[in-house]
Amino acid sequence: MRVEQIYTGCLAQGAYYIESAGEAVIIDPLREVGPYLEKARRNKATIRYVLETHFHADFVSGHLDLAAKSGARIVYGPTARPSFDAYIAHDGEELTVGEVTIKVLHTPGHTLESTTYLLRDEQGKDYAIFSGDTLFLGDVGRPDLAQKAAHLSQEDLAGMLFDSLRTRLMPLADDVIVYPAHGAGSACGKHMMKETVDTLGNQKKINYALRADMTRNEFIREVTDGLMPPPAYFPENVKLNKEGYESIDAVMQKGTRALTAEEFDLAANETGALVLDTRSSQDFAKGYIPNAINIGIDGSFAPWVGALVPGVMHPLLIVADSGREEEIVMRLARVGYDNTLGYLQGGVVAWKEAGKEVEKIESISATEFEKRFQANALAVFDVRKPGEFEAEHVDGAVNTPLDFLNDHLASIPKEGDVYLHCAGGYRSMVAASILKARGWDNIIDVDGGFKAIAATSIPRTNFTCSSKKA
């Protein structure tokens, strides 16, 4: 038996490859299915099943393309009703894969169809659970994502989750390995651990949601406390996962078209496409196409696109560092943004050589910010999450979280210098680009963010632990 976790850090997502006696199973695959097919080919294995733990909200699964290319059967747990051909397994059913079995455990709560898959080894011993978003390390799945469709409250779903954990998972042996669908950084939970594999016994000791003495009402209260609104793209990803989507091959072919500066400019004007500049924040600041939005590829790229770009079918045009265009189109497709129209061949250099206008954003060091702060009262806006801000912030700063920047526009003046910072410089440049595109010409970015500011003498609030915030 072979079990491999395929973890994608930018999405904090774990897919799984299980193989036994020449047969394989993929659990919760990403959109790009080539690596799974190649792995099975190298091992001379046949992919028999594609198991889905639920209809994912934070990424588009590769189940349809993988099934089409491998001949595998897509499997969901009880109550799932996809629009495409799939096998709906019943609770307690066992699927045979080579010399091992996988038992279907219906564990509703995160969503109604949520299912955990229990892997039993060649001797029939419980070996591991693939818990999807039912059980994370240090946390459990948020119970508010399915309530509109199901006409249920988040408290109703939290109660179901309590029952699922207590009756289906916690009775399993302590040495059973827990393989979750997500880790720290995912918006599907509140405070997940950075580790991606653990034993169920250890989770029973340290996971607040698995306390043996916890009542149902206590669980509901704690699990629903402090939930931030889910990103806007989540319902759209659920719809794609449930109803289907365009083949990844077609998406990649369209999205990786090289466009000259003239073609790029024409496409932007004719389609109303958003120009998405994926370069580093400092490269962007030095010169960019007017009205472009900067979301750097070397960060939590796809989740920020999902949170900030309205509508997964919004047309996009890409500015990228040479050689990274294909990666960008793929990472957009992972979260359902399939309408990429092409990229600017030669990048901003080609744009300038064509005689086209560029804009800049002033970005200063923390030491320069310190000088200005000491000399004058400054308008400082902190775009970190509320929990980060509450832990420690610059005296007098206003918290305008990037996720909800639109809700704070009225508080950001258009006259006088406005200083933006985040933790390290990534989010503040995203915010600066959005504000510039909307008519704020007075934006100044603080490079290095709060980490750099904390090394200066700028007065800050007293630090308080925020381990369970943000």
C-alpha positions as CSV (number, residue, x, y, z in Angstrom):
1,M,0.0,0.0,0.0
2,R,1.2,3.5,-0.9
3,V,-0.3,6.7,0.5
4,E,1.0,10.1,-0.7
5,Q,-0.1,13.6,0.3
6,I,0.2,16.1,-2.5
7,Y,0.2,19.4,-0.7
8,T,-0.2,22.8,-2.5
9,G,0.9,25.5,-0.2
10,C,-0.6,28.5,-2.0
11,L,-4.0,27.0,-1.5
12,A,-3.2,25.2,1.7
13,Q,-4.8,22.2,0.1
14,G,-4.0,18.5,0.4
15,A,-4.8,16.0,-2.4
16,Y,-4.1,12.3,-1.9
17,Y,-2.8,9.4,-4.0
18,I,-3.4,5.9,-2.7
19,E,-2.2,2.8,-4.5
20,S,-2.4,-0.9,-3.9
21,A,-1.7,-3.9,-6.2
22,G,-1.7,-1.9,-9.4
23,E,-4.9,0.2,-8.6
24,A,-5.0,3.8,-7.5
25,V,-7.4,6.3,-6.0
26,I,-7.1,10.1,-6.1
27,I,-8.8,12.1,-3.3
28,D,-9.8,15.8,-3.9
29,P,-7.5,16.4,-6.9
30,L,-6.5,19.8,-8.1
31,R,-7.5,21.2,-11.5
32,E,-4.2,20.2,-13.2
33,V,-4.5,16.5,-13.5
34,G,-1.3,15.7,-15.4
35,P,0.8,15.0,-12.3
36,Y,-1.7,12.3,-11.1
37,L,-1.9,10.7,-14.5
38,E,1.9,10.7,-14.7
39,K,2.3,9.2,-11.2
40,A,0.0,6.4,-12.0
41,R,1.7,5.8,-15.4
42,R,5.1,5.6,-13.8
43,N,3.9,3.1,-11.2
44,K,2.0,1.1,-13.9
45,A,-1.2,1.6,-11.9
46,T,-4.8,2.1,-13.0
47,I,-6.7,5.0,-11.4
48,R,-9.9,3.4,-10.4
49,Y,-11.7,6.1,-8.4
50,V,-11.7,9.8,-7.9
51,L,-13.0,10.4,-4.4
52,E,-14.5,13.8,-3.5
53,T,-15.0,14.6,0.2
54,H,-17.6,17.3,-0.7
55,F,-18.3,20.1,-3.2
56,H,-15.3,22.3,-2.5
57,A,-15.8,26.0,-2.2
58,D,-12.2,27.3,-2.2
59,F,-10.9,25.6,-5.3
60,V,-12.1,23.9,-8.4
61,S,-11.4,20.1,-8.3
62,G,-10.0,18.2,-11.2
63,H,-12.4,15.4,-10.9
64,L,-14.1,15.8,-14.3
65,D,-10.9,16.0,-16.4
66,L,-9.2,13.3,-14.3
67,A,-12.1,10.9,-14.8
68,A,-12.3,11.7,-18.5
69,K,-8.6,11.1,-19.1
70,S,-8.2,8.0,-16.8
71,G,-11.5,6.3,-17.1
72,A,-11.9,6.4,-13.3
73,R,-15.2,6.7,-11.5
74,I,-16.1,9.9,-9.6
75,V,-17.4,9.0,-6.2
76,Y,-19.3,11.2,-3.7
77,G,-20.8,10.4,-0.4
78,P,-24.5,10.3,0.5
79,T,-26.8,13.2,-0.4
80,A,-24.5,14.6,-3.1
81,R,-26.4,15.5,-6.3
82,P,-23.9,16.5,-9.0
83,S,-25.1,17.4,-12.5
84,F,-22.6,14.9,-14.1
85,D,-22.3,11.2,-14.0
86,A,-20.9,10.0,-10.6
87,Y,-21.3,7.2,-8.2
88,I,-23.1,8.2,-5.0
89,A,-21.9,5.8,-2.3
90,H,-24.0,4.9,0.7
91,D,-22.9,5.4,4.3
92,G,-20.7,2.5,5.4
93,E,-20.1,1.2,1.9
94,E,-16.6,-0.2,1.3
95,L,-14.7,0.3,-2.0
96,T,-12.0,-2.2,-2.9
97,V,-8.7,-0.8,-4.3
98,G,-6.2,-3.5,-5.0
99,E,-5.7,-5.2,-1.6
100,V,-7.0,-2.4,0.6
101,T,-10.5,-1.1,1.3
102,I,-11.9,2.4,1.7
103,K,-14.9,2.8,3.9
104,V,-17.4,5.6,3.2
105,L,-18.3,7.6,6.4
106,H,-21.0,10.2,5.9
107,T,-19.9,13.2,8.1
108,P,-22.3,16.1,7.4
109,G,-21.8,19.4,9.1
110,H,-19.3,21.4,7.0
111,T,-21.7,20.6,4.1
112,L,-24.5,18.2,3.9
113,E,-22.7,15.8,1.6
114,S,-19.4,16.0,3.5
115,T,-17.8,12.5,3.7
116,T,-14.7,11.1,5.3
117,Y,-12.9,8.1,3.7
118,L,-11.5,5.5,6.1
119,L,-8.6,3.6,4.6
120,R,-8.0,0.0,5.8
121,D,-4.8,-1.8,5.1
122,E,-4.2,-5.2,3.6
123,Q,-4.9,-6.8,7.0
124,G,-8.2,-4.9,7.4
125,K,-6.8,-2.6,10.1
126,D,-8.0,1.0,10.2
127,Y,-5.0,3.0,8.9
128,A,-6.0,6.6,8.0
129,I,-8.9,8.9,7.5
130,F,-9.2,11.4,4.7
131,S,-11.3,13.9,6.4
132,G,-11.9,16.6,3.8
133,D,-13.2,19.7,5.6
134,T,-14.8,17.8,8.4
135,L,-11.7,17.6,10.6
136,F,-8.6,19.7,10.3
137,L,-5.5,19.7,12.4
138,G,-6.4,21.9,15.3
139,D,-9.8,22.8,14.0
140,V,-12.9,21.7,12.1
141,G,-14.6,22.9,9.0
142,R,-16.7,26.1,9.1
143,P,-20.4,25.3,9.2
144,D,-21.7,28.3,7.4
145,L,-20.9,27.6,3.7
146,A,-23.9,25.4,2.8
147,Q,-26.6,27.1,4.8
148,K,-28.2,29.1,2.0
149,A,-28.6,26.2,-0.3
150,A,-29.8,23.9,2.4
151,H,-32.1,26.4,4.2
152,L,-30.3,25.7,7.4
153,S,-28.6,27.9,9.9
154,Q,-24.9,27.7,10.7
155,E,-25.9,26.5,14.1
156,D,-27.9,23.6,12.6
157,L,-24.9,22.5,10.5
158,A,-22.6,22.9,13.5
159,G,-24.8,20.5,15.4
160,M,-24.6,18.0,12.6
161,L,-20.8,18.4,12.6
162,F,-20.7,17.7,16.4
163,D,-22.6,14.5,15.9
164,S,-20.5,13.5,12.9
165,L,-17.3,13.9,14.9
166,R,-18.6,12.2,18.0
167,T,-20.2,9.2,16.3
168,R,-18.1,8.6,13.3
169,L,-14.5,9.8,13.8
170,M,-13.7,10.1,17.6
171,P,-14.5,6.4,18.2
172,L,-11.7,5.4,15.8
173,A,-8.4,4.2,17.3
174,D,-5.8,6.8,18.4
175,D,-3.2,5.6,15.9
176,V,-5.3,6.3,12.9
177,I,-3.6,8.9,10.8
178,V,-5.6,12.1,9.9
179,Y,-5.1,13.5,6.4
180,P,-7.2,16.7,6.1
181,A,-8.1,18.6,2.9
182,H,-6.6,21.9,4.2
183,G,-4.0,23.4,6.5
184,A,-3.1,26.7,8.0
185,G,-3.9,29.6,5.6
186,S,-7.2,28.2,4.3
187,A,-10.4,30.2,4.7
188,C,-12.3,27.0,5.4
189,G,-11.4,27.0,9.1
190,K,-10.3,29.5,11.7
191,H,-7.0,28.4,13.3
192,M,-5.6,25.3,11.7
193,M,-2.1,24.0,12.6
194,K,0.8,24.5,10.2
195,E,1.3,20.7,10.2
196,T,-0.5,18.7,7.5
197,V,-0.5,15.2,9.0
198,D,-1.2,14.0,12.5
199,T,-2.7,11.1,14.5
200,L,-6.3,11.1,15.6
201,G,-5.1,10.5,19.2
202,N,-3.1,13.6,19.3
203,Q,-6.0,15.6,17.8
204,K,-8.2,14.3,20.6
205,K,-5.7,15.9,23.0
206,I,-5.1,19.2,21.4
207,N,-8.0,20.1,19.1
208,Y,-10.5,22.3,20.9
209,A,-13.4,20.8,18.9
210,L,-12.7,17.3,20.1
211,R,-12.7,17.8,23.8
212,A,-14.3,14.8,25.4
213,D,-16.2,16.9,28.0
214,M,-17.6,19.4,25.4
215,T,-21.4,19.6,25.2
216,R,-23.2,20.0,21.9
217,N,-24.2,23.6,22.7
218,E,-20.6,24.5,23.7
219,F,-19.4,23.0,20.4
220,I,-21.9,25.0,18.4
221,R,-21.0,28.2,20.2
222,E,-17.2,27.8,19.8
223,V,-17.3,26.6,16.2
224,T,-19.5,29.5,15.1
225,D,-17.7,32.2,17.1
226,G,-15.6,34.7,15.2
227,L,-16.4,33.4,11.7
228,M,-15.5,36.0,9.1
229,P,-17.7,36.2,5.9
230,P,-16.5,33.6,3.4
231,P,-14.8,35.0,0.2
232,A,-17.1,36.0,-2.5
233,Y,-15.9,33.3,-5.0
234,F,-16.7,30.4,-2.7
235,P,-20.3,29.9,-4.0
236,E,-19.1,30.2,-7.6
237,N,-16.6,27.4,-7.0
238,V,-19.2,25.2,-5.4
239,K,-21.4,25.7,-8.5
240,L,-18.5,24.7,-10.8
241,N,-17.7,21.7,-8.8
242,K,-21.3,20.6,-8.7
243,E,-22.4,21.4,-12.3
244,G,-19.2,21.1,-14.3
245,Y,-16.7,23.4,-16.1
246,E,-14.6,23.8,-19.2
247,S,-11.7,21.4,-19.8
248,I,-8.5,22.6,-18.3
249,D,-6.8,22.0,-21.7
250,A,-9.1,24.6,-23.4
251,V,-8.6,27.1,-20.6
252,M,-4.8,26.8,-20.8
253,Q,-4.8,27.2,-24.6
254,K,-6.9,30.3,-24.5
255,G,-5.2,31.9,-21.5
256,T,-1.6,31.4,-22.6
257,R,-2.0,33.4,-25.9
258,A,0.9,35.8,-26.3
259,L,-0.4,39.3,-27.2
260,T,1.5,42.3,-28.6
261,A,1.1,45.6,-26.8
262,E,-1.4,46.7,-29.5
263,E,-3.4,43.5,-29.3
264,F,-3.3,43.6,-25.5
265,D,-4.5,47.2,-25.4
266,L,-7.3,46.5,-28.0
267,A,-8.4,43.4,-26.0
268,A,-8.6,45.4,-22.8
269,N,-10.7,48.1,-24.4
270,E,-13.0,45.8,-26.4
271,T,-13.7,43.2,-23.6
272,G,-13.5,45.4,-20.5
273,A,-11.0,42.9,-19.1
274,L,-9.2,43.5,-15.9
275,V,-5.4,43.8,-16.3
276,L,-3.9,41.6,-13.6
277,D,-0.3,42.4,-13.0
278,T,1.3,39.4,-11.2
279,R,4.8,40.8,-10.7
280,S,6.4,41.6,-7.3
281,S,5.0,44.6,-5.5
282,Q,8.2,46.7,-6.0
283,D,8.5,45.9,-9.7
284,F,4.8,46.9,-10.1
285,A,5.4,50.2,-8.2
286,K,8.2,51.2,-10.6
287,G,5.9,51.1,-13.6
288,Y,2.6,49.5,-14.6
289,I,-0.2,49.7,-17.1
290,P,-2.8,52.3,-16.0
291,N,-5.7,50.7,-14.0
292,A,-3.9,47.4,-13.6
293,I,-4.4,45.6,-10.3
294,N,-1.3,44.0,-8.7
295,I,-1.7,40.6,-7.1
296,G,1.7,39.0,-7.0
297,I,2.2,35.4,-8.0
298,D,4.6,34.9,-5.2
299,G,2.1,35.1,-2.4
300,S,-1.4,33.8,-1.7
301,F,-2.2,34.6,-5.3
302,A,-5.3,32.6,-6.1
303,P,-7.2,33.2,-2.8
304,W,-6.6,36.9,-3.2
305,V,-7.8,36.9,-6.8
306,G,-10.9,35.1,-5.6
307,A,-11.5,37.6,-2.8
308,L,-11.0,40.7,-4.8
309,V,-11.9,40.1,-8.5
310,P,-15.7,39.9,-8.8
311,G,-17.1,37.0,-10.8
312,V,-15.0,34.0,-11.8
313,M,-15.9,34.6,-15.5
314,H,-14.7,38.2,-15.5
315,P,-12.2,38.5,-18.5
316,L,-8.6,38.8,-17.4
317,L,-5.5,40.0,-19.2
318,I,-2.1,39.0,-17.6
319,V,1.1,40.9,-17.1
320,A,3.8,38.5,-15.8
321,D,7.5,37.8,-15.5
322,S,8.7,36.0,-18.5
323,G,8.3,32.2,-18.2
324,R,5.6,32.3,-15.6
325,E,2.5,32.8,-17.8
326,E,1.4,29.2,-17.8
327,E,1.7,28.9,-14.1
328,I,-0.4,32.0,-13.6
329,V,-3.2,30.8,-15.9
330,M,-3.2,27.4,-14.1
331,R,-3.3,29.0,-10.7
332,L,-6.2,31.2,-11.8
333,A,-8.1,28.1,-13.1
334,R,-7.6,26.4,-9.7
335,V,-10.1,28.8,-8.3
336,G,-12.4,28.9,-11.3
337,Y,-11.1,32.0,-13.1
338,D,-11.2,30.4,-16.6
339,N,-11.7,33.5,-18.7
340,T,-8.1,34.6,-19.1
341,L,-7.7,36.0,-22.6
342,G,-3.9,36.1,-22.9
343,Y,-0.8,37.8,-21.6
344,L,1.3,40.8,-22.6
345,Q,4.3,39.4,-24.6
346,G,7.5,41.1,-23.5
347,G,5.7,42.6,-20.4
348,V,5.8,46.2,-19.4
349,V,9.1,46.7,-21.3
350,A,7.2,45.9,-24.5
351,W,4.4,48.2,-23.4
352,K,6.8,51.1,-22.9
353,E,8.6,50.4,-26.2
354,A,5.2,50.7,-28.0
355,G,5.0,54.2,-26.6
356,K,2.2,53.5,-24.2
357,E,1.6,55.2,-20.9
358,V,2.7,53.8,-17.5
359,E,2.0,54.8,-14.0
360,K,3.9,54.5,-10.8
361,I,3.2,54.2,-7.1
362,E,5.4,55.8,-4.5
363,S,6.8,53.1,-2.1
364,I,9.1,54.2,0.8
365,S,11.2,52.3,3.3
366,A,10.1,52.0,6.9
367,T,13.0,54.4,7.9
368,E,11.7,57.0,5.6
369,F,8.2,56.4,6.9
370,E,9.6,56.9,10.5
371,K,11.1,60.3,9.5
372,R,7.8,61.5,8.0
373,F,5.8,60.1,11.0
374,Q,8.0,62.1,13.4
375,A,7.7,65.3,11.5
376,N,4.0,65.4,10.8
377,A,0.7,63.7,11.6
378,L,0.1,61.1,8.9
379,A,-3.0,59.3,7.6
380,V,-2.0,55.7,8.1
381,F,-4.2,52.8,6.9
382,D,-3.3,49.2,8.0
383,V,-4.8,46.7,5.5
384,R,-4.0,43.6,7.7
385,K,-6.7,41.4,9.1
386,P,-8.5,42.6,12.3
387,G,-6.7,40.1,14.5
388,E,-3.3,41.2,13.3
389,F,-4.3,44.8,13.8
390,E,-5.6,44.2,17.3
391,A,-2.4,42.4,18.3
392,E,-0.3,45.4,17.6
393,H,-0.4,48.4,15.3
394,V,0.9,51.9,14.6
395,D,-0.6,54.4,17.0
396,G,-3.4,56.3,15.1
397,A,-3.6,53.8,12.2
398,V,-7.0,52.9,10.8
399,N,-7.7,49.2,10.1
400,T,-9.0,48.7,6.6
401,P,-8.6,45.0,5.9
402,L,-7.8,44.2,2.3
403,D,-10.5,41.6,2.1
404,F,-13.1,44.2,2.8
405,L,-11.4,47.3,1.3
406,N,-14.6,48.2,-0.6
407,D,-16.4,48.7,2.7
408,H,-13.9,51.3,3.9
409,L,-13.5,53.5,0.9
410,A,-15.4,56.3,2.4
411,S,-12.9,56.6,5.3
412,I,-9.9,57.0,2.9
413,P,-9.3,60.6,2.0
414,K,-8.5,61.7,-1.6
415,E,-6.6,64.7,-0.4
416,G,-3.3,64.7,1.5
417,D,-0.9,61.8,1.5
418,V,-2.3,58.4,2.5
419,Y,0.1,55.8,3.8
420,L,-0.7,52.1,3.4
421,H,1.0,49.1,5.0
422,C,0.3,45.4,5.7
423,A,2.6,42.8,7.4
424,G,5.3,42.6,4.8
425,G,4.4,44.7,1.7
426,Y,2.3,42.2,-0.4
427,R,-1.2,43.2,0.6
428,S,-0.5,47.0,0.8
429,M,0.5,47.1,-2.8
430,V,-2.6,45.2,-3.8
431,A,-4.6,47.8,-1.9
432,A,-2.6,50.6,-3.4
433,S,-3.3,49.4,-7.0
434,I,-7.0,49.1,-6.3
435,L,-7.2,52.6,-4.9
436,K,-5.2,54.1,-7.7
437,A,-7.4,52.4,-10.3
438,R,-10.4,54.0,-8.5
439,G,-9.0,57.5,-8.5
440,W,-6.9,57.9,-5.4
441,D,-3.7,59.6,-6.6
442,N,-2.3,60.3,-3.1
443,I,-1.3,56.7,-2.1
444,I,2.1,55.9,-0.6
445,D,3.1,52.3,0.2
446,V,5.4,51.4,3.1
447,D,7.7,48.7,1.8
448,G,8.3,45.9,4.3
449,G,5.1,46.5,6.1
450,F,4.6,46.2,9.8
451,K,7.6,43.9,10.2
452,A,9.9,46.7,9.0
453,I,8.0,49.3,10.9
454,A,8.4,47.4,14.2
455,A,12.2,47.8,13.9
456,T,11.8,51.6,14.0
457,S,10.9,54.0,16.9
458,I,7.4,54.6,15.5
459,P,5.0,54.4,18.5
460,R,2.9,51.2,18.5
461,T,0.2,49.7,20.7
462,N,1.2,47.1,23.3
463,F,1.6,43.6,21.8
464,T,-1.2,41.1,22.7
465,C,-1.2,37.5,21.6
466,S,-3.5,36.9,18.6
467,S,-3.1,33.1,18.2
468,K,-6.8,32.7,18.1
469,K,-7.6,35.8,16.1
470,A,-7.4,36.8,12.4
